Amino acid sequence: MTPLHARAVAAATDRQGTLLKPPGSLGRLEEIAIWMAGVTGDPLPTPRPLVIVAAADHGVAGEGVSAYPPAVTAQMLAAFLGGGSAIAALAGEQACPVWVVDAGVAGLADGWSDELIRSGLAPARNITREPALSPAELEVALNLGRELAGRAARQGFNLIVGGEMGIGNTTPATCLTAWLTGHDASSLCGRGTGIDDAGMERKRQAAATAVALHGACDDPLEALRRLGGGELAVLAGVALGAGESGIGFVCDGLIATAATAIAAAAEPGLIPRLVAGHRSPEPAHSVLLDHLGLDPLLDLQMRLGEASGAAVALALIRLACAAHREMKTFADAGVAGPS
Amino acid sequence: MTPLHARAVAAATDRQGTLLKPPGSLGRLEEIAIWMAGVTGDPLPTPRPLVIVAAADHGVAGEGVSAYPPAVTAQMLAAFLGGGSAIAALAGEQACPVWVVDAGVAGLADGWSDELIRSGLAPARNITREPALSPAELEVALNLGRELAGRAARQGFNLIVGGEMGIGNTTPATCLTAWLTGHDASSLCGRGTGIDDAGMERKRQAAATAVALHGACDDPLEALRRLGGGELAVLAGVALGAGESGIGFVCDGLIATAATAIAAAAEPGLIPRLVAGHRSPEPAHSVLLDHLGLDPLLDLQMRLGEASGAAVALALIRLACAAHREMKTFADAGVAGPS
């Protein structure tokens, strides 16, 4: 993992102390600008963000843990690529490109889109009965994620906003949270896309069963293989690749943060390159944020996934860096300091 | 005060229920888009924002209530108009114009800038001894604010982000908060731009003295005249003018929100046209937000004023409206709804 650039952090911190405002009065905007300096090595950083959305299906959806049918995963891909989804609108408004990865979506026609990045993975297996991915599938997914982050870095992006889509995927993400933090899986379950009470009971049962079946392992990537899924593994790879390639990674909601937390458990040196975009109302998300020591920039009760919350936070990162770059110092502006 | 457009609110609410996401999953972005529909009467609204920053000096600064010398107020005007200030950077990054109002700044040369909007007001008097403004000055300030909001509406802006600058002005704003809410003024005092313990003691004393001297009145605009200042009165006028002209108003921190709360006390029909951009760490600001029943969009520990926090919130308002306008419905996208 590439550490933050200490010299740029120091230069940006010094600069914040001289800008035309009482020290600290821009609050977390100051912290974000200094973080971006550390991420990029540039004391006057400009974010060049990329959204990566990984989508996959999950055998555990067959346990009735989601309010929506699994066919929705494939149907949403068109709305990610061609427009019409929340992330297409939120990224488009900010002129931010979106890469969409098929990390094991069921029922996609071959040659469906040239723009879709294909992993060749099958949908994740039902984690209440067997591991989500084979060892070979895990490797494919992690390598693809790493490769995409490296490609992003080579193309000049310095910030990845990671998101996901996959009917049923709050269940594996909640299981991974339980594995990482020792919390009881069933008590961490939330309503996801909006399941009813009976669905919640099925979800709690499925999560508890999966953790009981697979939880006894020490290795975070093995936990990811057993309890995760294709998009979780690709995103873990993207986060690891961001750390390797020396760029920053903005965590979205529960699923994206669970993938990132697994990556950080494998490589703790990743953590300084993470920022939490927002806080989701899913109970497991707050547990993960505490686990990672991240304080989210936004709390807007967003719970959609697709990188939507992190994409909104991107606007704050851009503004923080704009203020940092473009403000004058007291000396340059000819303004008196404290009396 | 122009009420929100109920038909546009209903149409936007219906649309949010059909867009390509679980209902409610964009959280407060949905609420903001519906609010902008109500503000503009357009079920598919596009924010056209304007920042108005009013600046003034205050006799109470002579009581040693600020960490900075009063000369800073005038010195900052150049950085608002020509660049170099936080608001110039934050608004500029969003291509949002900034109007700057001299609401009683000391020591400005005549003809100093063609762009500066001049009120002709003198600095506010020391509120620990006499009323801040004369009745005629109050009228000039309120009328100017109203006129600016009307001009903004005629120019096609549909959202005003109100901000201020004025060395010493957290003291009058805190006094107005005490007057509005019945809280003890000295207990509401915060560190402002960053005063030390001795300064805090002077500030508490000045606030208590001013409220004891002037607090016995029933009329919010008379309280504004006695305990306020030029920028507070201009901003109260801008908020009233926004309500009259049928546009929206984004509250910034303590001072801007105090001015708005006075306006809302005079005209409670203004409240539906307000949104709170952020929460400042100044204790009186949270008291005002509760008083107005507003839940701020951001909590980034910003405490600069200049409309800076509200300008950051503007990015969220734009993104909320972009998602609302540009997302497809489930039907249009050919995606299955809940099973």
HADDOCK unambig.tbl for C-alpha pairs under 7 A between the chains (distance, minus, plus):
assign (segid A and resid 20 and name CA) (segid B and resid 85 and name CA) 6.24 0.50 0.50
assign (segid A and resid 21 and name CA) (segid B and resid 304 and name CA) 6.86 0.50 0.50
assign (segid A and resid 22 and name CA) (segid B and resid 193 and name CA) 5.65 0.50 0.50
assign (segid A and resid 25 and name CA) (segid B and resid 302 and name CA) 5.41 0.50 0.50
assign (segid A and resid 25 and name CA) (segid B and resid 303 and name CA) 4.85 0.50 0.50
assign (segid A and resid 25 and name CA) (segid B and resid 304 and name CA) 5.05 0.50 0.50
assign (segid A and resid 26 and name CA) (segid B and resid 302 and name CA) 4.64 0.50 0.50
assign (segid A and resid 26 and name CA) (segid B and resid 303 and name CA) 6.39 0.50 0.50
assign (segid A and resid 26 and name CA) (segid B and resid 304 and name CA) 6.25 0.50 0.50
assign (segid A and resid 27 and name CA) (segid B and resid 300 and name CA) 5.71 0.50 0.50
assign (segid A and resid 27 and name CA) (segid B and resid 301 and name CA) 4.52 0.50 0.50
assign (segid A and resid 27 and name CA) (segid B and resid 302 and name CA) 4.46 0.50 0.50
assign (segid A and resid 28 and name CA) (segid B and resid 300 and name CA) 5.18 0.50 0.50
assign (segid A and resid 28 and name CA) (segid B and resid 301 and name CA) 6.28 0.50 0.50
assign (segid A and resid 67 and name CA) (segid B and resid 338 and name CA) 5.35 0.50 0.50
assign (segid A and resid 67 and name CA) (segid B and resid 339 and name CA) 6.12 0.50 0.50
assign (segid A and resid 68 and name CA) (segid B and resid 337 and name CA) 6.44 0.50 0.50
assign (segid A and resid 68 and name CA) (segid B and resid 338 and name CA) 4.31 0.50 0.50
assign (segid A and resid 68 and name CA) (segid B and resid 339 and name CA) 5.10 0.50 0.50
assign (segid A and resid 69 and name CA) (segid B and resid 338 and name CA) 6.71 0.50 0.50
assign (segid A and resid 69 and name CA) (segid B and resid 339 and name CA) 5.50 0.50 0.50
assign (segid A and resid 72 and name CA) (segid B and resid 335 and name CA) 6.10 0.50 0.50
assign (segid A and resid 72 and name CA) (segid B and resid 336 and name CA) 5.95 0.50 0.50
assign (segid A and resid 75 and name CA) (segid B and resid 335 and name CA) 5.54 0.50 0.50
assign (segid A and resid 76 and name CA) (segid B and resid 335 and name CA) 6.91 0.50 0.50
assign (segid A and resid 84 and name CA) (segid B and resid 326 and name CA) 6.23 0.50 0.50
assign (segid A and resid 84 and name CA) (segid B and resid 327 and name CA) 4.18 0.50 0.50
assign (segid A and resid 84 and name CA) (segid B and resid 328 and name CA) 4.41 0.50 0.50
assign (segid A and resid 85 and name CA) (segid B and resid 20 and name CA) 6.24 0.50 0.50
assign (segid A and resid 85 and name CA) (segid B and resid 327 and name CA) 5.35 0.50 0.50
assign (segid A and resid 85 and name CA) (segid B and resid 328 and name CA) 6.64 0.50 0.50
assign (segid A and resid 86 and name CA) (segid B and resid 323 and name CA) 5.75 0.50 0.50
assign (segid A and resid 86 and name CA) (segid B and resid 327 and name CA) 5.94 0.50 0.50
assign (segid A and resid 89 and name CA) (segid B and resid 322 and name CA) 6.13 0.50 0.50
assign (segid A and resid 89 and name CA) (segid B and resid 323 and name CA) 5.13 0.50 0.50
assign (segid A and resid 89 and name CA) (segid B and resid 326 and name CA) 5.83 0.50 0.50
assign (segid A and resid 89 and name CA) (segid B and resid 327 and name CA) 6.37 0.50 0.50
assign (segid A and resid 90 and name CA) (segid B and resid 319 and name CA) 5.95 0.50 0.50
assign (segid A and resid 90 and name CA) (segid B and resid 322 and name CA) 6.77 0.50 0.50
assign (segid A and resid 90 and name CA) (segid B and resid 323 and name CA) 6.04 0.50 0.50
assign (segid A and resid 93 and name CA) (segid B and resid 319 and name CA) 6.88 0.50 0.50
assign (segid A and resid 93 and name CA) (segid B and resid 322 and name CA) 6.62 0.50 0.50
assign (segid A and resid 193 and name CA) (segid B and resid 22 and name CA) 5.65 0.50 0.50
assign (segid A and resid 298 and name CA) (segid B and resid 298 and name CA) 6.58 0.50 0.50
assign (segid A and resid 300 and name CA) (segid B and resid 27 and name CA) 5.70 0.50 0.50
assign (segid A and resid 300 and name CA) (segid B and resid 28 and name CA) 5.16 0.50 0.50
assign (segid A and resid 301 and name CA) (segid B and resid 27 and name CA) 4.51 0.50 0.50
assign (segid A and resid 301 and name CA) (segid B and resid 28 and name CA) 6.27 0.50 0.50
assign (segid A and resid 302 and name CA) (segid B and resid 25 and name CA) 5.42 0.50 0.50
assign (segid A and resid 302 and name CA) (segid B and resid 26 and name CA) 4.64 0.50 0.50
assign (segid A and resid 302 and name CA) (segid B and resid 27 and name CA) 4.45 0.50 0.50
assign (segid A and resid 303 and name CA) (segid B and resid 25 and name CA) 4.86 0.50 0.50
assign (segid A and resid 303 and name CA) (segid B and resid 26 and name CA) 6.39 0.50 0.50
assign (segid A and resid 304 and name CA) (segid B and resid 21 and name CA) 6.88 0.50 0.50
assign (segid A and resid 304 and name CA) (segid B and resid 25 and name CA) 5.05 0.50 0.50
assign (segid A and resid 304 and name CA) (segid B and resid 26 and name CA) 6.24 0.50 0.50
assign (segid A and resid 312 and name CA) (segid B and resid 316 and name CA) 6.84 0.50 0.50
assign (segid A and resid 315 and name CA) (segid B and resid 315 and name CA) 6.35 0.50 0.50
assign (segid A and resid 316 and name CA) (segid B and resid 312 and name CA) 6.83 0.50 0.50
assign (segid A and resid 319 and name CA) (segid B and resid 90 and name CA) 5.96 0.50 0.50
assign (segid A and resid 319 and name CA) (segid B and resid 93 and name CA) 6.89 0.50 0.50
assign (segid A and resid 322 and name CA) (segid B and resid 89 and name CA) 6.13 0.50 0.50
assign (segid A and resid 322 and name CA) (segid B and resid 90 and name CA) 6.76 0.50 0.50
assign (segid A and resid 322 and name CA) (segid B and resid 93 and name CA) 6.62 0.50 0.50
assign (segid A and resid 323 and name CA) (segid B and resid 86 and name CA) 5.75 0.50 0.50
assign (segid A and resid 323 and name CA) (segid B and resid 89 and name CA) 5.12 0.50 0.50
assign (segid A and resid 323 and name CA) (segid B and resid 90 and name CA) 6.04 0.50 0.50
assign (segid A and resid 326 and name CA) (segid B and resid 84 and name CA) 6.24 0.50 0.50
assign (segid A and resid 326 and name CA) (segid B and resid 89 and name CA) 5.83 0.50 0.50
assign (segid A and resid 327 and name CA) (segid B and resid 84 and name CA) 4.19 0.50 0.50
assign (segid A and resid 327 and name CA) (segid B and resid 85 and name CA) 5.35 0.50 0.50
assign (segid A and resid 327 and name CA) (segid B and resid 86 and name CA) 5.94 0.50 0.50
assign (segid A and resid 327 and name CA) (segid B and resid 89 and name CA) 6.36 0.50 0.50
assign (segid A and resid 328 and name CA) (segid B and resid 84 and name CA) 4.39 0.50 0.50
assign (segid A and resid 328 and name CA) (segid B and resid 85 and name CA) 6.62 0.50 0.50
assign (segid A and resid 335 and name CA) (segid B and resid 72 and name CA) 6.09 0.50 0.50
assign (segid A and resid 335 and name CA) (segid B and resid 75 and name CA) 5.53 0.50 0.50
assign (segid A and resid 335 and name CA) (segid B and resid 76 and name CA) 6.90 0.50 0.50
assign (segid A and resid 336 and name CA) (segid B and resid 72 and name CA) 5.94 0.50 0.50
assign (segid A and resid 337 and name CA) (segid B and resid 68 and name CA) 6.44 0.50 0.50
assign (segid A and resid 338 and name CA) (segid B and resid 67 and name CA) 5.36 0.50 0.50
assign (segid A and resid 338 and name CA) (segid B and resid 68 and name CA) 4.32 0.50 0.50
assign (segid A and resid 338 and name CA) (segid B and resid 69 and name CA) 6.73 0.50 0.50
assign (segid A and resid 339 and name CA) (segid B and resid 67 and name CA) 6.10 0.50 0.50
assign (segid A and resid 339 and name CA) (segid B and resid 68 and name CA) 5.07 0.50 0.50
assign (segid A and resid 339 and name CA) (segid B and resid 69 and name CA) 5.49 0.50 0.50
